[in-house]
Amino acid sequence: MGTRRKARELAMQALFFMDVRSDFSEETFGRFCANFAPKPDVRPFFLRLVRGVLRSQTELDALIERFSENWSLGRMSGVDRNVMRIAVYEMVCCRDIPAKVSINEAVDIGKKFGTEESGAFINGIVDSIRAAVEAGALPLPCGDLAAPPSALEAQDEEGLDPAAESAAEDSAKERPTPTPGRSKEKKKAVKSSKLLVKRKRKEQLPPEE
């Protein structure tokens, strides 16, 4: 399972946890993270999704209800509701993620954690929103798609930047891994050894007459 899939599943579980308690506060989110701490490789994208959904939740919920054909959010299962919040957030606020990827991931996660009908139900609503977004028929919660929400620009307490994570997992092509250059420590060591060799050579030279 890829890192982004793990992050999406954990994000859905975090939102579900808060949803059941009708409490989307930082304190409740912190309680979830204390019990189900995301792994370092999963954490940046996980935070990006959860904080992004919470930031635009009112607008995202309105979009989901608008395209759900008379299904109110309260009538939906907790899994379906929160899977769609994540997928719709990705489509309207994350320009680096293809819409098809967001939909496929939402359908798969819905099938895994929801009911037999979850996949088709989620697909129908989210794909309708995708079509409206691509047609330019919707005011987007995040405004300018070229810029991530301001809440995502700040680094978390471990110095990770959730918005800076590569979209390689969601891309059809793999990017070549850049070859790292010399570290500062290595450069220092090389410089020191050169000075040492110079000094030794100088000491071996005969004294001037």
Secondary structure, 3 states (H helix, E strand, C coil): CCHHHHHHHHHHHHHHHHHHCCCCCHHHHHHHHHHCCCCCCCHHHHHHHHHHHHHCHHHHHHHHHHCCCCCCHHHCCHHHHHHHHHHHHHHHHCCCCCHHHHHHHHHHHHHHHCCCCHHHHHHHHHHHHHHHHHCCCCCCCCCCCCCCCHHHHCCCCCCCCHHHCCCHHHCCCCCCCCCCCCCHHHHHHHHHHHHHHHHHHHHHCCCCC
